């Protein structure tokens, strides 16, 4: 899932302080799962904003809505006929949802209410970890299902750099926390699978154009188009 974290409320207050009517729009997709932008977070943020502006003596009308998704146009329908009433929208969707709302509502000001961080997994309640950088050319078939792009701090494709110790990456010292060496994880995984012979075959050069260098990426599938 796409993992995001709430922006500091002071940053959001600064965005909307000169406005009079604002819609806080959540998304019930990924950001709801990581507890950054779902219905609960919309209610908490809207309530905190109302309290702040009330204490400041400013009349501020703040409404709430939580959409099924903000990355599909069809799910904007619940606010199509009311969005013009607002000076701006604070979107708690991921960066893609925020931009797509801005594209679909023309001149309406759309502010981000979260910081989008990475594609990851839930390790435990309140703890999320990156697993994918959406590089566009997946190599998991040859690395035991562990991504060297996301899990190796140097994104190396042909084994460890020699800077790890006891299975921990050398950046652990700088960060002050243990960061597993991605290639140590890959080695242990391939060992369990009886596939250590994969190390005898160097990886082919990666097509980094599929990652980001070609500008915004787009996928078209004729088999699912109307």
N, C-alpha and C positions, 0 to 999 in steps of 0.2 A: 504494500500500500504506500501511498504518498504520505510522508510524515511531515507535519508542520508543528509549530509551537506558537502560542498566542503572542502577539506583540505587547510590549509594555503599555499599560493603559494610558500612561502619560503621553506616549507617542500618538495614540489614537485621539486623545483629547485635543492635542495640538492641531491635528488634521481638521477637526470639525468645530473648533471653538467659535468660529465666526459664522456658523450656520444656524438655522432655526428649526429645520425638520430633517431628520436623518432616519434611514432604514438600516437596521442591522440584519444582514442576510447570511444565514448559516447554510451549510451543505451537509447532507446526511450521508455522504460518501466517506472517503478515506479520512478526512479531517475530523469526522465524528468518532471514528474508531480510535484515533489517537488522542481524543479528548481535547481537540483544539478549536473545532468550529461547528459542532453539531448543535442541536436544539438547546441542550443544557448550557453550552458555552454562550450561545446567543442570549439566553435569558440572564445569565450572570453578567455579561458585558453590558447589556442594555440597562440593567438595574444599576450597575456601578456608574455608568455615564449619567443616568438621570439624577442619582444622588449627588454626583460631583457638581453638575450644573445648577442643581437646586441650592446647594450650599454656596455656590458662587453668585446666586441671585439672578441667574440668566434663565430666561424662558426657552427651553429646548424640548421639542417634541421628538421622542425617539420610539420608533415602532420596531417590531420584530417579525421575522419570518425565517423558516428553515426549509430550503428546497431539497428535493430528492437528490439532485446533482446540479452543479453549475457548469459542467463541461459538455452538456447536451442542450441544444436550443429548446427542445420541446418542454424541458422542465422549468423554463422561465415563465411559462403561461400563467401561473398563479399571481405574478406581479406585473404582467404586461399592461394591465389597465389601471395600475395605481402608482407605478414608479415615477410618473411625471409630477406627483405631489411632493416629492422629496427633493431637497437641495443636493443630497448626495446619498450614496450607499456605502456602508462599511461591510465589505464582503469577508466572510470567514472561510471562504473556499481556498484551495491551493492556488498557486500562482497561475495555473492554466485556467481555472474557473474564474478568477478575478479578471483576467484579460478577456476571456470569452464573454463575460457579462458586459465589459466595457465595449467590446465590438458590437454586441447586439443591441445596446441601448444608446448608441450614437453619442450625443453630447452630454449625457448624464455623467457626473463625476462619480467614479468608483474608487474607494480607498481600500487598501489591504488591511485586514485585521489580524493576519497571521504572517509568520515568516515560514516559507516553504523550505524544507531542509533536505530530504532525500527520500529514496524508495527503500523501505525497510520492513522490519518485522517487529512483533511484540515479544520481548524477552520475558517480561513479567509486567504486572500492572504498574504503569507509570514509567516503564523503561523500554525505549525503542532503539533499534540498531540498524545501521545501513547495510544493505545487502546487494544493491544494484545501482549502477550509474547510467542505465539506459544507453549503453554505448552503441547499440544498433547492430552488433555482430556477436552473438552469444557464443562463448567458448566453454560453457559449463560441461559439455559432453566429454571434453578431454581433461578436465581438472577435477573430476570427482564431485561435481555439483557445487563447488566452492569457487566464487568469482575472484580471480586475481586482480581484476580492475578495481573492484570495490573493497576487497579485503587486504590487498597488498598496498602499503602506503606509497610505493613507487610504481605501482601498476605494471610490474614485471610479468612477462609472459613465459619465461623459460627458467623458472626456479628462483630460489631465494638469492638475495644480494650478498649475503655473508654478514649482514649487520644485525642479525638476530641472536638472542641468547636465551636458552631454556624455553624456546618456543615463543618468545616475546620480541616484538619489533623494537629496534633501537629508538624509535620515537617515543617509546614509553617513558624514557628518562625525561624528555622535554615536556611531555604532557602531564607527567605525574600520575599516570594511571597505566595499568597493564593493557597493552594492545597486542593481541595475538598476531604472530607472523602469519600472513596469509598463506605463504607457501609451506609453512610447517603444518598448517591445517590441511592443505591439499595433500601433502605427503602422507599424513596419518590416515586420511580418508582413503586414498588410493591403496595404502597398505592393507587396510581392513577389507577392501574390495578385491585384493589380489591383483591389482593392476599397476604395480610399480614399474612395469616395463614401459609404461607411457613416457617415463622420463628419458628413455632412449631415443625418443622421436621429438626433436625440437618443434616448437609451434611455428606455424606459418606466419608470415608478416600479417599484422592486423590491418584491416581497412578502416583507418580512423576517419575517413570521410563519412562513413556511416554513423559516426559518433556525433560530430558537431560542426566540422569544418565547412560543410556545404550550406551553412545557414539553417534556418528553421526547417526541421524535418517534416515530411508529409508522407503518409501511406495511403494508397488508393487500392482497394480490392474490388474489382469488377464483379466478383461472385456474390457480393453482398449489397451492391448498389441497386437502387430501384430501377 
